[in-house]
Amino acid sequence: MPINFHDEKNRGSYANRNADEAWKNLARTLVDPAGLRVADVGCGGGIYTRAWAELGAQEVIGVDSSPVMVEAAREQCSALANVSFVVGDAAATGLNDASVDLVFERALIHHLTDLESAMAEACRLLKRSGHLIIQDRTPADVALPGSAEHIRGYFFERFPRLLAIEQGRRWPGEQVQSAMAAAGFTDVTEMVLWEPRRVYPSFSELAEELRNRTGRSILHELTDEELEDLIDFVGKRLDHDKVIAEGDRWTIWTGRRG
Ligand SMILES: C[S@@+](CC[C@H](N)C(=O)[O-])C[C@H]1O[C@@H](n2cnc3c(N)ncnc32)[C@H](O)[C@@H]1O
């Protein structure tokens, strides 16, 4: 069954982690965050909403269609006076026309069936020459094999049906670029980012995260029994004497409002 972002049980799934320095460094090369008004659409528990504020944005507004996620994000960012959250859809955020300098959408678009409407909404929110940054995985990104650095690959080795689900919901790069261009974005670029996800001092921390399906919506497609089987499968492939440093390969698309 797909993840239900409205379920209280998933409240912490996209909240309790900090954006890695590698992500922050790339963000700084894409745009100078100082003084910007940013909309983080599909903000989840606010990990990257907070990161944009830490990078120097003047104001960051997180938007998410799930009230549960918005509540978790508010808790995570309660100390930041320049961060706020609203419940809204990627295609109808409720924010004003030409009101932000940057629209950021991380791990959102694979949950959308209508990319065009979300791109049109991003364009509407942006001031002239404002930036859109999209971060997601393509069908090629998700098909990478499993390794100590790319744990997700093991999910598909053990349960090939999960790969079919992943590939069915991930947008190919060309389609994202076309949707951006059709919505009126110019200077569209595409690049790869290996983003460190988390360092696990021992396998038991990783096993616990997998068991809770934290930040891994694809694992909601497995029964609890299948999940235990997967944890065992992954455990047998890793060296338990080594720290596990997991990362993910992402694709980043950028464009400017014409
Ligand atoms: C995988 S989480 C990513 C959260 C966050 N951006 C991150 O990278 O940690 C996807 C988020 O998108 C939200 N979402 C899904 N469909 C949406 C839509 N149509 N409009 C706005 N948010 C949506 C979900 O509620 C969820 O919080």
The ligand as an SDF file (V2000), in Angstrom:
LIG
                    3D

 27 29  0  0  0  0  0  0  0  0999 V2000
    8.9620   12.1750    0.4160 C   0  0  0  0  0  0  0  0  0  0  0  0
    8.2760   13.4930    1.3160 S   0  0  0  0  0  0  0  0  0  0  0  0
    9.5480   14.7180    1.1120 C   0  0  0  0  0  0  0  0  0  0  0  0
    9.5870   15.7300    2.2180 C   0  0  0  0  0  0  0  0  0  0  0  0
   10.7030   16.7680    2.1210 C   0  0  0  0  0  0  0  0  0  0  0  0
   10.6090   17.5580    0.9090 N   0  0  0  0  0  0  0  0  0  0  0  0
   12.0690   16.1080    2.2090 C   0  0  0  0  0  0  0  0  0  0  0  0
   12.7410   16.0020    1.1870 O   0  0  0  0  0  0  0  0  0  0  0  0
   12.4480   15.6870    3.3120 O   0  0  0  0  0  0  0  0  0  0  0  0
    7.0290   14.0970    0.1940 C   0  0  0  0  0  0  0  0  0  0  0  0
    6.1330   15.1500    0.7950 C   0  0  0  0  0  0  0  0  0  0  0  0
    5.3030   15.6710   -0.2680 O   0  0  0  0  0  0  0  0  0  0  0  0
    3.9980   15.8670    0.2380 C   0  0  0  0  0  0  0  0  0  0  0  0
    3.0770   15.8440   -0.8990 N   0  0  0  0  0  0  0  0  0  0  0  0
    2.6670   14.7740   -1.6180 C   0  0  0  0  0  0  0  0  0  0  0  0
    1.8300   15.1710   -2.5970 N   0  0  0  0  0  0  0  0  0  0  0  0
    1.7130   16.5150   -2.4950 C   0  0  0  0  0  0  0  0  0  0  0  0
    0.9950   17.5070   -3.2140 C   0  0  0  0  0  0  0  0  0  0  0  0
    0.2180   17.1840   -4.2610 N   0  0  0  0  0  0  0  0  0  0  0  0
    1.1010   18.7850   -2.8270 N   0  0  0  0  0  0  0  0  0  0  0  0
    1.8830   19.1360   -1.7530 C   0  0  0  0  0  0  0  0  0  0  0  0
    2.5720   18.2400   -1.0360 N   0  0  0  0  0  0  0  0  0  0  0  0
    2.5060   16.9380   -1.3920 C   0  0  0  0  0  0  0  0  0  0  0  0
    3.7840   14.7400    1.2300 C   0  0  0  0  0  0  0  0  0  0  0  0
    2.7610   15.0340    2.1680 O   0  0  0  0  0  0  0  0  0  0  0  0
    5.1830   14.6320    1.8530 C   0  0  0  0  0  0  0  0  0  0  0  0
    5.2880   15.4320    3.0100 O   0  0  0  0  0  0  0  0  0  0  0  0
  1  2  1  0
  2  3  1  0
  2 10  1  0
  3  4  1  0
  4  5  1  0
  5  6  1  0
  5  7  1  0
  7  8  2  0
  7  9  1  0
 10 11  1  0
 11 12  1  0
 11 26  1  0
 12 13  1  0
 13 14  1  0
 13 24  1  0
 14 15  1  0
 14 23  1  0
 15 16  2  0
 16 17  1  0
 17 18  1  0
 17 23  2  0
 18 19  1  0
 18 20  2  0
 20 21  1  0
 21 22  2  0
 22 23  1  0
 24 25  1  0
 24 26  1  0
 26 27  1  0
M  CHG  2   2   1   9  -1
M  END
$$$$
